[in-house]
């Protein structure tokens, strides 16, 4: 579905009437499938892009977000929406109970990933894995819990995690 809009320049004057290839099909904040309401558009001719303010039509959200469109062959193509609120990870209750720190770190990794912070994502995933494994091993061997928490991750795995497939 194409959308014809009027883009405005910095002075608020109509600078272009153009076609967007589509509106965003989900809200970057609540992650619900929506048909957002268009509020306004700003045309940045020097960067060959249009930024469009939309309002989420979900009654539970109704937040405003901005979609960026870049010039394409037949108008302007959807590129991205911002701001992005990371979706909290959906984990089984047994994991949440076993390792609350793992769940918290994983939620922070989701935020870093949604912000395009790829270098931090890898570091965060490794830290989350360390908490999950050490919390699991500690729950299996509560007498050794303090020792386990001080061990490097590799030593913890090689000492306490048995892999029946090897």
C-alpha positions, -999 to +999 in steps of 0.1 A: +000+000+000+015+033-011+010+065+009+011+099-008+024+126+016+035+162+016+070+167+031+078+200+048+111+218+051+126+234+082+104+265+077+073+244+077+067+250+040+056+221+017+088+211-001+076+180-019+047+157-025+059+122-027+050+086-023+061+063+005+062+026-003+044+017+030+037+027+065+053+008+094+033-023+102+043-025+139+050+000+166+087+001+176+077+008+212+049-017+220+057-041+192+020-046+183+009-049+148-008-015+140-018+008+112-002+040+127-017+074+122+004+098+102+011+131+120+036+150+099+065+146+075+098+164+071+117+163+038+155+164+040+165+169+003+202+170+010+201+135+026+175+123+002+152+111+029+119+118+046+112+114+083+075+108+092+060+112+126+034+085+133+012+077+164+007+041+174-030+032+172-029+006+199-051+019+228-025+006+253+004+025+237-005+056+216+031+067+216+046+088+188+075+075+168+095+085+137+099+064+106+127+072+082+123+067+044+152+068+019+148+077-017+143+047-040+133+040-076+096+045-072+094+070-043+106+067-008+113+033+008+108+025+045+142+023+063+137+022+100+116+035+130+128+051+162+129+051+191+129+014+196+120-002+229+134-036+233+110-065+239+118-082+271+128-118+266+102-145+270+117-172+292+103-202+311+096-195+348+121-221+358+149-201+342+136-168+357+135-184+392+169-201+388+188-171+375+172-136+379+206-120+370+206-139+337+171-126+329+181-090+338+213-091+317+194-107+288+169-078+289+198-053+288+213-072+259+179-068+241+181-030+246+217-028+233+207-049+203+177-027+196+200+004+196+224-012+172+252-017+198+265-049+183+298-049+202+280-048+236+255-075+226+283-101+224+298-091+257+264-091+273+254-125+260+287-140+273+280-125+307+244-137+307+256-172+298+281-171+327+254-162+352+230-189+339+256-217+340+270-207+374+235-203+389+225-237+375+257-254+388+254-237+421+218-249+425+230-285+418+259-281+443+248-256+469+277-264+492+302-253+466+282-222+454+308-196+466+337-215+450+317-218+417+309-181+416+346-173+418+357-197+391+363-186+355+334-197+332+356-222+312+368-239+344+332-241+358+320-258+326+349-282+324+346-291+361+309-293+366+291-296+332+290-331+318+282-335+281+268-370+274+274-364+237+312-363+238 
